[in-house]
Amino acid sequence: MKLLGDRVAVITGSTKGSGRAMANIYSDQGANVVVTGRDQLEAQSAADELSKEYGTNPLGLKLDVTSVTEVREMVDKIRQKYGRIDVLVNNAGYPIKDDLWDVRFDQIPDEVLERVLDVDTKGTYRCCREVLPLMIEKRRGVIINISSTPAISGYIKGAPYTVAKAANLGITKHIAAEYGKYGIRCNAIAPGTIATQRNWERLTTEQRVDIVSSIPLGRAGKPEEIAGVALMLASDYSSFVSGQTIVADGGETIR
């Protein structure tokens, strides 16, 4: 039996990295995945690959989560095709850039912070806001928000990301508290160091060694390992788990 048999799962930012790994494992477990990205051709290509590989009925859509119009259009198209949304994973995130990551907290201009918040936090808010009415209609649904370990433990770099991802934890708890009466669960995943192409390739070998040295498991995580947590949270095996943050960091934040 498939864990997500015939469920409709929207994964934002799912053409590559951890989002694509989620799309793969969800499809393998029977979900019809809505792949989204900022490029329509790339999203459709990923959806076509899922259909061919797993025999599901996916959909590829262009989505910029900073656009209220595009978020609403996405939900309308999904409603027309499937009639429901069972799972929403808010995975889209502002790219890690050195000129943001390495700037001290007291030197970050408002406009820079706003750019990150617009994607990581407001994007999550917009998607939740538009999807919740569909879930309320069906009296069930799962929302998974992506945070990060700096939102829990703090960090010495990347302040805009820490602030944005911490806000996602507040969104998670609020939705779990307010919408639980409709059978809607909301949880968050806080990944640690994950060796996605976007994040890992920007680092030198020395930087990679230094980062891994603080992880008890002695290595960076894989996108597939975050996808596994997302599968667990979306499935009925987590039917009594809501409002929680699952930390997937190889044990780094226990120190």
C-alpha positions in Angstrom: 0.0 0.0 0.0 1.3 3.4 -1.0 1.7 5.9 1.9 0.3 8.8 -0.2 -1.9 6.9 -2.6 -3.8 9.2 -5.0 -3.3 12.3 -2.8 -2.6 15.7 -4.3 0.6 17.2 -3.0 1.8 20.7 -3.8 5.5 21.3 -3.3 6.8 24.8 -4.0 10.3 25.1 -5.3 10.4 21.5 -6.4 12.3 21.5 -9.7 15.6 20.8 -7.9 17.3 20.1 -4.6 15.3 19.0 -1.6 12.1 20.0 -3.3 12.7 17.7 -6.2 13.7 14.9 -3.8 10.4 15.3 -2.1 8.6 15.2 -5.5 10.3 12.0 -6.2 9.5 10.2 -3.0 6.0 11.5 -2.8 5.4 10.2 -6.4 6.9 6.9 -5.5 4.4 6.7 -2.7 1.5 7.3 -5.0 0.9 11.1 -4.7 0.0 13.3 -7.7 2.6 16.0 -7.2 2.2 19.6 -8.3 5.7 20.7 -9.2 6.3 24.4 -9.1 9.2 26.7 -10.0 9.8 30.1 -11.4 10.2 28.6 -14.9 7.2 26.9 -16.5 9.2 24.7 -18.9 11.4 23.5 -16.1 8.4 22.7 -13.9 6.6 20.9 -16.7 9.7 18.9 -17.6 10.0 17.7 -14.0 6.3 16.8 -13.9 6.7 14.8 -17.2 9.6 12.9 -15.7 7.6 12.1 -12.6 4.7 10.8 -14.7 7.0 8.6 -16.8 9.0 7.3 -13.8 6.2 6.7 -11.3 3.0 6.5 -13.4 1.2 9.2 -11.4 -0.8 12.2 -12.7 1.5 15.2 -11.8 1.2 18.9 -12.8 3.9 21.4 -13.6 3.2 25.1 -12.8 5.1 28.3 -12.9 5.0 29.9 -9.5 6.6 32.9 -8.0 5.6 32.8 -4.3 6.1 36.6 -4.0 3.1 37.1 -6.4 -0.4 36.9 -4.8 -1.8 36.6 -8.3 0.4 33.6 -9.2 -0.4 31.8 -5.9 -4.1 32.3 -6.5 -3.9 31.1 -10.1 -1.9 28.0 -9.0 -4.6 27.1 -6.5 -7.4 27.7 -9.1 -5.6 25.4 -11.6 -5.2 22.7 -9.0 -8.8 23.0 -8.0 -9.9 22.6 -11.7 -7.7 19.5 -12.3 -7.9 17.6 -9.0 -10.7 19.3 -6.9 -8.6 19.3 -3.8 -5.2 19.8 -2.2 -4.2 17.2 0.4 -0.6 18.2 1.1 1.2 21.6 0.8 5.0 21.7 1.3 6.3 25.3 1.5 9.8 24.6 0.2 10.5 27.6 -2.0 13.3 29.7 -0.5 15.4 32.7 -1.3 18.8 31.5 -2.7 21.8 31.5 -0.3 24.0 34.3 -1.5 27.4 35.2 -0.1 26.6 38.9 -0.1 23.7 38.2 2.3 25.2 35.3 4.2 28.4 37.0 5.2 27.0 40.4 6.2 26.7 41.2 9.9 23.2 41.6 11.4 23.8 45.4 12.1 24.8 46.0 8.5 21.7 44.5 6.7 19.5 47.1 5.0 15.8 46.9 5.2 15.4 46.2 1.5 17.7 43.2 1.7 15.8 41.7 4.6 12.5 42.3 2.8 13.7 40.4 -0.3 14.3 37.3 1.8 11.2 37.7 3.9 9.1 38.1 0.7 10.0 34.6 -0.4 10.7 32.6 2.7 8.1 34.0 5.0 5.5 35.9 3.1 5.6 33.2 0.4 4.8 30.6 3.0 2.0 32.8 4.3 0.5 33.4 0.9 0.5 29.7 -0.1 -1.0 28.7 3.3 -3.7 31.4 3.1 -4.8 30.3 -0.4 -4.7 26.6 0.2 -6.4 26.5 3.6 -10.0 27.1 2.3 -9.7 24.0 0.1 -8.5 21.9 3.0 -11.3 23.3 5.2 -13.8 22.1 2.6 -12.4 18.6 2.8 -12.0 18.7 6.6 -8.5 17.4 6.3 -5.0 18.4 5.0 -1.3 18.6 5.8 0.9 21.6 5.6 4.7 21.3 6.0 6.8 24.5 6.3 10.5 24.5 5.8 12.5 26.3 8.4 16.2 25.8 9.4 18.4 25.1 12.4 19.5 28.7 12.8 15.9 29.6 13.5 16.2 27.3 16.6 19.7 27.8 17.8 20.8 31.0 16.2 23.9 31.4 14.0 26.8 33.7 13.3 25.9 34.3 9.6 22.9 34.7 7.4 20.7 36.8 9.7 18.0 37.5 7.1 17.5 33.8 6.6 17.4 33.1 10.4 14.7 35.8 10.8 12.6 34.5 7.9 12.9 30.9 8.9 12.1 31.6 12.5 8.9 33.3 11.4 7.9 30.1 9.6 7.9 28.4 12.9 5.3 30.9 14.2 3.2 30.3 11.1 3.4 26.6 11.7 2.2 26.8 15.3 -0.5 29.2 14.6 -2.0 27.1 11.8 -1.8 24.0 13.9 -3.7 25.7 16.7 -6.3 27.5 14.7 -7.1 24.9 12.0 -6.7 21.6 13.9 -10.5 21.6 14.4 -10.8 21.1 10.6 -8.6 18.1 10.6 -5.6 20.1 9.3 -2.2 19.3 10.6 0.8 21.7 10.2 4.4 20.9 11.0 7.8 22.2 10.2 11.1 20.7 9.2 14.4 22.4 10.3 17.2 21.1 8.1 20.8 21.5 9.1 23.6 21.4 6.5 22.2 19.7 3.4 24.4 19.1 0.4 22.1 20.4 -2.3 23.7 21.6 -5.5 22.8 25.2 -4.8 24.2 25.3 -1.3 27.1 22.8 -1.3 28.8 23.9 -4.6 29.3 27.5 -3.3 31.6 26.2 -0.6 35.3 25.5 -0.8 36.6 22.2 0.3 38.0 23.8 3.5 34.6 25.3 4.3 32.9 21.9 3.8 35.3 20.2 6.1 34.9 22.9 8.7 31.1 22.7 8.6 31.0 18.9 8.8 33.3 18.9 11.8 30.5 20.2 14.0 28.0 17.5 13.0 28.1 14.4 15.2 27.2 12.1 12.3 30.3 13.4 10.5 28.7 14.4 7.2 26.3 16.7 5.5 22.7 15.6 5.0 21.3 14.6 1.6 18.2 16.1 0.0 16.6 12.6 0.1 16.9 12.6 3.9 14.9 15.7 4.2 12.4 14.2 1.7 12.0 11.2 4.0 11.0 13.4 6.9 8.6 15.2 4.6 7.1 11.9 3.6 6.6 10.8 7.2 4.9 14.1 8.1 2.6 13.9 5.1 1.6 10.3 5.8 -1.0 8.9 8.2 1.9 7.6 10.3 2.0 11.2 11.7 -1.7 11.6 12.1 -1.4 12.8 15.7 1.6 15.1 15.1 0.8 18.8 14.7 2.5 22.1 15.5 5.9 20.5 15.8 9.3 21.1 14.3 11.4 18.1 13.2 15.1 18.9 13.3 17.1 17.0 10.7 20.7 18.1 11.2 22.8 15.0 12.1 22.7 16.0 15.7 24.4 19.3 15.3 22.1 21.5 17.4 22.4 19.2 20.5 25.9 20.7 21.1 
